[in-house]
């Protein structure tokens, strides 16, 4: 995360600028910025990411050595802490695109830099016209830390709700799309549920909610959806019956089916999705890599579908979506063939499965509790 300078000799790179809110604890190291531990105070940072000109869509070019080479690697070129709402709104005025804001909430097993680079990749490859806002919660980025990560999403519910409210209150923001992945979908649903309980409904500027591989108990999701009130945003879910990560999650949680692994064309799911007005896109036929858990971002066609159609609220039909062969969507209870994505979907390199285990620092009780019972705004 330490910024590198672009020079006159740097090839024609692309730039993605984003605002990053986090409930992670600062690391004190510019190379990492934040750890996987929880902070009682949320932080807001403006980050610029440079993307190399020659790369396969759907991939993140991680540097093989530091500092990164912008000609071949994703590289951070600017980091600036945002300390006030006025600074945040000034940043948005400079980067707003048509008044559209995209909020990305990452999933289980992610470091701070993982989520920054993944959002940069999604924004660049999708061609979307929206201002990116990343919410990154405290994940220890360890496969054995599933329960810690799950509790970290609960810890971060109010901070995400507050971030969404702050965005919605900005007069330069016309509409908001939330894109959440894996365990981040739980955090998203809990924050929207909180908002609905407080106000009777979700803020009207939140137009679209996209849940990719949602790691949520199906019955719990139904309650969350109902309790956020009406009217609700437009919901789209990406599911895949060959998602190995969700299979493990189901085993851990008592063999309860996860929303992201259902067959949306089968009953009772089809009828209940229709009643709720939820669109489901089945990615089972899309070729993935590893755990088949990140197809939504790894497939060039799917990420473009997100950026150019769903974010703008367009209806998915076979007449306005061309992806190839055999991909199905359940729209209004009707099973629609919207094409077949290419079977060569590119996998994201560098999985955190290969990362070494790290021992978390033990914090004294007085340090852990100090300030935790006081509300901490993102900015003043």
N, C-alpha and C positions, 0 to 999 in steps of 0.2 A: 504493500500500500504506500510505500515511500514514493513520492512523485519523481518522475524523470522528465528531463527537458527535451522537447522536440527541437531539432536543428534543421538548417536549410538542406542538409543531406538526407533527412528522413523522407521516405517515399510518401505518396499521397495517402495518408491514413484517414480514417473516419473518427469522429469524436461523438461520444454519448455523455451528456451531462445529466447528473441525477442528484436529487436530494435524498439523504439517507437518515432515517430516524432509527434509533436503537435503544434497547433496554439492557445492552451489554455493558460490562464494566470496562473502562479504559485500560489499555495495557501499559501505557506510558512509553510504548515503542512505536515510532512512526512506520515501521515495517508491517505491523499488524493492526495498530490503532485500538482494537477492542478484543477482549477475550471471550470465552464462552460462559463466564460467570455473570451473575445478575447484579445490576446496578439499581439502587433506589432512585436515581435520577436519570431520566431519559436524556439522550444527546441527539443533536441534529447537525449534520455535516453535508457540505456540498462537495461532490466528487466528480471529476472528469476522467473518462477512460478513453484511451486511444486504441483503435482496432486496426490491425494490419490489413493491407489491401488484398493480399492473396491468401485466401482461406476457404475451407469448406463450410457452407452454411450449416448451422446447427452445432458448431463446435466452438470451444474456447481454447485459444492458443496460449497455454500456460508457458511461462518462461522456463527454460531448462536451467538457466543460471540467472543470478541477479548482478547488476540491475537488468531489467528486461530490455530487449531490443524492439523498439516500436515498429521496426520494419517487418518483424516476424511474430511478435508477441502482443498479447493484450498488455497494456501498461497504464498505470495511473499517472496522469500528468498534472493534476491539481487536487489539493485537499484543503478545505477551508471550513472551520467550525462556524455554525450559525448560532448566534446567541440570543437573538430577539425575533419576535414575529415580524417586525418591520424589515429585518434583514432577509427573512425567509420570503416575504411577499415581494421584496425587491428582486430576489433571485428568480421568482416565478415570472415576474413581469419581463425579465430578460430572456426567459427560456420557454414562455408559454407558446403552445402550438394549437391554435384554434380553440383555446379554452378547455382542451381535453387533458385530464390527468390520469395516469396509469399508476396504481399502487400495487407493488409486487410484494408478496409475503412468502418467503422461502419455506422449505420443509425441514424435516429431520436431518441431522448429521451434516450441518453446514457451518463453515467458518464465515467470519465477516467478509473476507475477500471472495469467498465462493459465491455468495449471494450478490455482491457488487458486480462481479464479472458475468454471472449468469443473466442478470437483468440487462446489462449492457449488450450481451449477445442477443437476447430476445428482442430488444428495441431495435437494434441494427438490422437483424435478419428479417424481422416482420415488416419493416418499412412503415410502421405505425406513426401517425401524427398525433403524438400525445407526450406530455411532459412526464418523465419517469420519477416516481417517488418510491423508494425502497424502505420497507419496514423489516429490520432484522432483529430477531429476538435471541436470547442467550441459548445457543446450542453448543454443547461440548464437542461436537464433531467426532463422536465415538459410537460405534455400533452398540456397545454395552450401556450407553447412557440414554436409552429410550425413555425410561421413566423420568429422568432428570429433564430431558428435553420437553416431555409432555407437560410437566409442571411449570416449565419456563414459559410455555405458551399461556397457561393460566395466569402466571405472574404478569404477563404483558398485555392482558386484555384491555385494561383501561387506557394504557398508553396508545395502543392502536386506535381505540375509539376516539381518544382525544386528537390524535393526528388526523383522522378522517374529518372530525368536526372542524378543526383548524383549516383544513383544505377547503371544505365546503363553505366556510365563512369568507373565503377569499373572493372578492368580486371578479377577479380575473379568471376564476375557475368556473366553467359552465357545466361540466359533467365529470364524473369520476367512474373509472372502471377499476375493479379490484381483481387481480390475478393472483390466486393463491395455490400453492403446491403442497401435496402430502400433508404433513402435520400442521403446516401453516393454514390449511383449510379449517382446522379445528379452531385455531386462534381467530381466524376471520369470522366464522360463524358465531363464536362467543361474543366478539366485539359488536357485531351487528345485532345480536340478541340483546345485549346490554343497552345499546342505543334505542332499540325498539321498546324495551321495557321502560326506559326513561321518558321517551317522547311519544310512544304509541305507534311509531313507525320509523323506518330507516330514513335518514336524510334524503330528500327528494333529488339532490344532485348526484347521488350514487345510482347510476343508471344500470350498470352491468356488474355482475359478480361471476367470475369464471373460476371454477374449482377443478384443478387438474390432479388426477389420482387422489381424490379426497380420502384421507385416513380418518374416517369418522364412522362410528357405529351407526347403522342405518336408522335405527329407532331414535337415537339421540338426535341425528340430523333432522328428522321429522319434527321433533319437539322444538329444536332451535329455530327451524324455519317458521313454525307456527307462532312462536313467541316473539318474533321480531316485528309482528304487526303487519298492517296493510296500509297503503300499497307496498309491495315488495319490489326490489330491483329485478331486472331480468337475469335469471340464473341459467348458466350453461355449465354442464359437468362433462369432463373427459374421463372415460372409464376404460379399463382393459382387463379382461379376465385372465391374462397371463402375467399380471403384475406380481412378481415374487416378493417384493417388499411388503405389499399389502397382505400377502398370504402369511408372512411371518408376523405381521401386526395382528392379524386375526388370531393366530395361535397364541400370542402373548396375552391378548385381551379376552381369552376364554372361548375361542373359536366362534366369535361373533362376526358376521359378514360385514365387510367395510364397503362404504358407498362406492368407492372407486373400482370395485371388482365385480359389480353386478352386471347381469345381462339386461340392458334397458329395454330390449324387445320382448322380454318374458314377463308374464304376470306374476305377482301383482305390481311389479315395478312400472310397467308401461302405463297402466291406468292411473297410478298414483302420481307419476311424473306429469301426466296430462292434467290431472286435477290441480296440481301445484303450478302449472305453467312453466315447468323446467325443461330445457332442451338438453338431451344427453347425446354425446357423440362417442361412438364405440371405436376405440383405437386398437382393438385386439388384433386386427389384421395388419396393423402397422408394424414393420420390423423394428425391434429395439435391440439394445445391447445390455448385457449384464442383468440387472434386476427388472428390466422393462418398466422402470418407474419414472422415467423422465421423457417419455415419448413426445409430450406436448412441446418441448423446447428443442428436442434433438432432430425432429423431422422438419425440414425446410418448408414443406407444404402446410403442415399444421400450424407452425408458428406464424406463417403468413396469413392463414385463415383467422388466427386470433387478432393479428394486427390490422388487417385490412377489412375484416367483415364484422367480427363479433364486437370489437371495441367501438365500432361505429353504429352498432345496433341493427345491422342488416339481418334479415331473416335467412336462414339456411334452407335452400331448396336446390333441387338438381338443375334448375335453370340459371342460378346465379353463382354456383360454386362448382368449379371444375378441378378435381383432384386426381382423376384417373379412373379407378375401378373398385367397386366393392365396399367402400367405406360407408357405414350406415349412421344415421342420426335419427333420434326419436324427437320429432317436433310436433307439439300439440297432440301427442298420442299416436301420430302416424309415423310409421317406419319409412324413412326416405333414404334412397341411395344417393349420396352426394359425391360418389366417386371412389377411387381407390388410390391412395397415396403410393408413391414409388416405393418399391420394396427395398430401397437402399438408404433408408433413413440413417443419418450419420450419428454415431454415439458421441456423447461428450467425453473428452479425454480426462484423465486424472480423476478417479473416483476416490472418495475419502476412505473407501475400504482399505486402501493401501497405506493410510496414514498411521504412524506409530501411536500407541496409547500414551496418554498424558495424564499425570496425576494432578488433580485440582488442588489449588492452595486452600488449606483450611483457614477459615476466617473466625476470629473470636466472636462469641455471642454478642458482645456489646457493639462490635463493628457491624455485624449482620443486621441487628435490629435498629441501629441508630438511623433515624430519619425515615425508616420504612413506613411508619404509620402516618406520615404527613404527605399530602398530595404534592406531586412534583410535576410541574408543567414542562412541556417540551421546550418552550421558550417563554421569555417574560413578555 
